[in-house]
Amino acid sequence: MFDGHPTNMRESVLAPKEETKHPEPVGENSKLICFNVGGKKFFVMKENFFTFPNTRLGLLVRCSEVTEILKLCDKYFEGQVPEYFFDRSWKGFNDILDVYRLGRLHLNDGGLCPIRTRASIQYWQIDELLLDPCCALKYYPLIEECVRETEGQEESERKYLERLKVEDFGSSPLGRIRKFCWNLTEYPETSLGARVYAFTSMGVVVLSTVVFILSTMPELTDEIDIILFTNSTEGLPVEPQERWEDGILALNIIDHTTMVFFTLEFGIRFLCAPQKVLFMKAPLNVIDILAILPYYIGFILEGMKDTLVVGRVGKVLRLVRVMRILRVFKLVRHFNGLQSLLSTLGQAYKELGLLMVLLMVCVLTFSSLIYFAEKDSTSRWSFPDSFWWGLMILTTVGYGEKSPDSTVGQLIGGLCALLGVFILALPVPIIVNRFEAFSENYKNRVWKGAVLLKKQDRSEQEKEPPRPSKDEWTAKHAEIVRKNKVSPSPEKF
């Protein structure tokens, strides 16, 4: 600035001018790049991405045209530091950047679902083989579990939609009655009345089982059971038992009442079933049939007890009377624990089959050894005897009629007993693990069923016409009053 002095003017004219700074060129000459992922910016050295050139980011930093860049990202902003924008969540992006820095994929920053993590890895075109072993130990099992749950959810929704389609009884009065009875007897979770009915049915099953147990007591045994099951083959006189006639009559009344209840229940469920053939093929329904039929077959055959009880009819009648115990299996319908146990055994059939093969091989081996070791002993062992002995020893049950006499036979027996302990211990962790897995799946099915039930309620509400509001009712009433000239009383509406 000139202040009037010649010296200052000369210095200002002779002073060198400051150089104007220009921005560095954009693109290939920029060493720093910016990734804007979901609004969060990450600044990275460009040279890091030359390690894996075939990935999305590796291809992106080598693009020279804007059209090529926009194929790999959502937005691109030129500047001193080029910025690439991705419209997605930024969680886990630090793990992706560490792949280029370290050469390995380590999952420690995402906090995402394994399915989302895998989708993110696939989006950035990172090879899963780069995953560190410490992370792979948790990543792959979680992926399998999530895939299994997802497939199970899709399968349950598919079955649910099929069930809604099959169980569409229509809007007629008969259809509504069938729908009500079907939900009442099949789905306790649909209403309070269905739950009360389920507890009532379970109580009747327990009562019928108790009656069956009490009827085997000598004082309460029915006359037909005395005729059928009294053992007189040895010619020994049978001592007469004092019988309680009133108790027998009460048990018979309760037994007939429970069977009438089971018959009505099965008949209603059969009449309301949307698909009769599939209903009859269901395992629990087969159990219901086997629990009901012996009552009516025995009722028919009891009329022949005086004439043909010692012949074929008597044998059939004995079998029918024993089959009454099948009523106990009706409890499977009402106890989820029993269903869990049966499903666990069904899922572990391969492991249990392997255990049975191992057990049979050991039985044959030790049976052969004990047979040849005790062949010349005074006990006179046969191979069926040695086979039975080996099975009892391996299962730690024990059998007292035969035991090895020689030292070699006792040594074989001790080794067989020790091996039996280990064989019986093998299926315990298998069944426990399967049972825990099924229990977890059952909990998942519970909340899935609750969600599906809410969806069903919502769909039914959407089908119903909306209820008019209070203002609409008032306007409607005013219109009626105006037409009929009646004093207004909206409270009636």
Secondary structure by P-SEA (a helix, b strand, c coil): cccccaaaaaaaaabbbbbbbbcccccccccbbbbbcccbbbbbbccccccccccaaaaaaacccaaaaaacccccccccbbbbbbcccccaaaaaaaaaaccccccccccccaaaaaaaaaaaccccccccccccccaaaaaaaaaaaaaaaaaaaaaaaaaaaaacccccaaaaaaaaaaaacccccccaaaaaaaaaaaaaaaaaaaaaaaaaccccccaaaaacccccccccccccccccaaaaaaaaaaaaaaaaaaaaaaaaaaaacccaaaaaacaaaaaaaaacaaaaaaaaaccccccccccaaaaaaaaaaaaccccccccccccaaaaaaaaaaaaaaaaaaaaaaaaaaaaaaaaaaaaaaaccccccccaaaaaaaaaaaaacccccccccccaaaaaaaaaaaaaaaaaaacaaaaaaaaaaaaaaaaaaaaaaaaaaaaaaaaaaaaaccccccaaaaaaaaaaaaaaaccccccccc
